[in-house]
Amino acid sequence: MFGILNINKPSGVTSRDVVNKIGQVYRKATGEKLKAGHAGTLDPLATGVLVVCLGRATKLMSFIQSRPKRYVAEFQLDASSVSDDTETEIELVQPPVAPSLERIAAAIPSFTGEILQKPPAYSAISINGQRAYKLARQGVEFEIAEKNVTIHDLAIVAYDYPILKLNIECGSGTYIRSLGRDLAHAVGTKAVMTSLVRTEIGPFKVDEGLNWDSLSIENFREKLHSATAAVDFLPKRIVTEDEIELLKHGQFVKNDNSNHDQFAAVNCRNELIAILEPAYGSLKPAINFVAGQG
């Protein structure tokens, strides 16, 4: 199986749980092992789009991870926790501070564009080879460095103190918990994230996702996205059957347009053959999906 599944992950399961279940369903139906991996972790409490690459499409996970993502998140503005969400014990702000809608709206522009963000202590960031959340649960003290992230769009969906609901479009590596925490700090209070739904990654949308409870080999086949969907933002280079034979052996093909860094090589049926890069006036397969076949 070569392609991509869009799974609507429920709360309470990990991203790895989803990948494992897909593998179990496939093995039970076919007796074969399926290589699979998710393209962008969702925390156990979060729901929504989890893109899972199957077979050779696992080579495309970094392309999907780099795509803009959209979330709908709710924050409680009269509380805080060490995890910045409801995973750990919540402490209420005393005395409570109720920032006005106008004050929150005025602060939002400073959280759009490229910003510095400190990831949560309870995150998958690596600290000396160990996950930060594991160290935090053990009570180990450590520092996490700030990093640059990109917020493409940040909009207020609803506000009824203490609950603030935001719609966020962001780049890879953004922690939505940290965004809510820092926005709350800017308006004089604190926040915990109480819910998070990832509604989009690139072309994959939550209302088109497969439900966790209905995973089966039949809907895998019915809902399998072409691997081409992972690189729909790259210029396409349609390759002939003769060129596919060259690519099978790792050979170069003609470069019709050298103005791009990468191309998605597809056949006449729009099936992904390779990711091509310019080299020596031609195009070489940087990622090859047909090598050794034939």
N, C-alpha and C positions, 0 to 999 in steps of 0.2 A: 504494500500500500504506500503510495507516494502522493502526499498532499497535506492539507491543513484542515484541522477541525476548530471551529469556533464554539467553545463551551461556555455556557452561562453558569459560572461557579456559584454554588450556594454558600451561605455563611456556615462556619463550623467545620469546614474541610480545608486542607491545605492544597496548594497547587500541586504538590507531589502526589497527594491522594488522587487527584483527578487523572494525572498521567498513569498512575498505577492501575486505576480502574479501567482505563482505556486498554491498557495492555492485557489485563485479565479478561475483559470481554472478547478481545481479539483472539487470545489464545484458546479460550473455551470454544469459540466458534470455528476456528481453523486448525487448532493444534500447533500453531506456529507462534514464535516470539516476534513481537513488533517493536522496533526501535522507535521511541517517542520522546519528546521533550517539550516543555512549555516555554513560550517566548515572553517572559515577563511575569515575575511572581506577583500574586495577590495574597495579602495577609489572610489568615484563616477567617477573621471577622468580616472581611470584605466580600462583596459579591460582584458578579458581572463577567465581562469578557475575559476569558483565558484562552489564548491561542495555543493550540498544541500541534506541533509539527510531527509528521509521521514518515518513517522510512528515511529516504535520502533527503527529504525536506528539512530534516533537523539541521542541515548545513545552512539553512536560511534564517535561523532563529535570531541572529544578530541584526538582520535587516528589519525584522518585525519589531524587535525591541527598540530600535532607533526611531520608529514612527511616532508622530504625535499621539497622545492619549487624552481621552476626555473622561472626566469623573463628575459625579454628583455626590457631594459630601455634606453631612450635617455635623455641626459642632455645638457643644453645650458651653456657653460663655460664662458660666458661674462656677467652673470647676477645673481641676487639674489632676494629672496623674503622671507617674514617672514614665509611662509608656506613651503618653499623649493620646491614649484612647481608653476604651473600657476594659482592656485586658487586665490592667492592674487596678489597685484600689483607688477610688476617686475621692478627692478632698474638695469640699465646697469652698469657694472664695468668701472670706469673711473680712470686712462687710462686703456684701455683693455690690458689684458695679454694673450698671446697665447702660452701655454705650448706645448713643442714638444711631438710627439708621444712617443719618447724614454723616456722622463721624466715621462710621465704618466705610461708607461709600467714598469718603474723602481719602481714606487710607489705602484703598485698593490700588490706585495707580502705582504706588511705590512697591507693590508686589507683582507687577507685570514686567515682561521683558526678561533680561538676564539678571538674576538676583543671587546673592549668597544665601545658602541655607545650611543649617546644621541638622544632619539626620538624627532621628530619635535614638535614644540608648537601646531601645527594644527594636532593633532592625537587623537586617542581614549583612550589614557592613562588616568587613573583615578587620579584626583587631589582632595583630600579631598571629595571624593564621587561624583565629577563632571567631565565630559569629558573635556580634555584639550582644544579641539578645540572650545568648547562652551565658555570657559573662555577667550580664545584668541580672539574670535570674539567680546566679550564684552569689550576688552581692559584691562582685568585683568592681572596683572603681577604675574608670578609664576615661580618656578624652576622645571625642570624635571631631575630626577637623571639618570646618565648613567647606562647602563646595559650590561651584557655579551650577545653577539649573536655569531652565528657561520656562517661563509661564507665558504662553501665547495669549491666553484669554482668561479673565477672572470676573465672574459676574454673580451678583446676589440674586438668588432665586426666590428666597423668602426669609423674613426675619420676624420672629415673635419671641422676644427675650424670654428665656436664655438661649433659644435655638436659632442658629443661623445656618441657612442652607445655601451652598455655593455650587456653581457650575464652573469647572476648571478644565482648560485645555493646556497641556504641558508637555515638555520634552522628557526624554529618558532620564531616569535617576531622581526624579522629583518625589519627595515624600509629602503626601497631602496632609498627614498629621502635623508635620512641621510647619506647613503653610498656615494651617488654622491656628496653631499655637502662636506663631509669630505675628499674624494679623491681630489676634486678640491682645497680645502684648502691646502692639502699636496703638490700640484704642483703650488702654488702661485696665485690661482685665486678663483672665487666663481662659484656656479652652481645652476640652477633650473632644476628640472625634468620636461621635456616637454611631455613625453609619457611613459606609463608602460603597458606591456602585461605580465600577468602571464601565462606561457606556460605549466606548469606542477605542479601538487601536487601529490606526490606518483605515482600511476598508471594512474592518470587521466590527459589527454592531451588536449590541446586547439583545435586541429584539429578534435577531436572526440566529441566536446561539442555540445549541443543543442543550436540553435540560439534563442535569445530573441524573435524575431518576429514570430517564428514558434512554440511556445509552445502550445501543445494540449494534451488532455488525451491520444490520440493515440500514439504520440511519447513519452509520459511519459512511457507508457507500453512497447513500442518497445525498448527504450533506457535505461530503468531502469537497473542499475548495481546491482548485488547481494550485500547484506550487507557484504558478505565475502571479497569483494574487499577492504574494509576499513582496514582490518586486515590481508592482504595477506603476511605481513612480520612476523606474528606470526606462530610458529609451529602448525600444525593441529593435532587435536585428533578426529578421526572418532568415533562417538558414535552410539551405537546400539539403536533399538527401545525401548528395556528394559531400557537402560540408559537414554534415552530421557524422559521416564516416571518418572524416579527418579528425573531428573532435573526439571521437571514440578512442583515438590513439594519441590524444593529447597534442595534436598538431594545430597550427595556426590557420585562421581563415582571413579573407580579405577584409580590410577596414574601409567601409564606405563613408564613415564620418568620424574623424578623429577629435571632434570637439567635446567629447564626453569621456569621463573617467571609467565608466562601466556601462555595459549593455546587458539586457536580458535577451539571450538567444532563444528563440522559440521556433517551432516548426510550423507548418501550414495549419495545424489544428490548435495553435496557441499553447502547446505543451512546452514546458520549460526544459531546455536542453543543457544550458550552461550559463554562467555569468562570465562575460568576456571583458577583458581589459586590453587597452592598446599596448603593443610591444613591437618594436623594430618595424614600425610602419604597417603592422598587421594587427590582428586581434587574437589573444591567447586565452584559453579557458582558465580563469582564476578559480572557479568552482565548476566542476564537471559532473553532470548527472548521467552521462552516457558512457563514461570511461569504462572500458572492460566489457561493455555489452556488445551484442551482435553475433 
